[in-house]
Amino acid sequence: MGLHFGNLAKVRHVITYSISPFEQKAFANYFSKGVPNLWRRFRSSVFKIAPPLALTYLTYTWGNHVHEECKKKNPADFENDD
């Protein structure tokens, strides 16, 4: 075939544009738009995520507590042993 990986097929009528990494600004509008957007996205999803997460945490801690209680020996079961 003679073609390198990534150039195995010829795609026609597709135009791609790119910008050099040296021309980009890595943190453009980070504080002016990024932080408010992060806060908006957090507020919109916190009530969807937090209740199941809290319920899962409470169930897990309750299950561990019950497991630890069940592992303990009851002294009343061994009063008459010699």
Summary of the structure (lengths in Angstrom):
residues: 82
radius of gyration: 30.5
end to end distance: 87.7
largest distance: 92.3
contacts: 101
relative contact order: 0.04
helix: 56%
strand: 0%
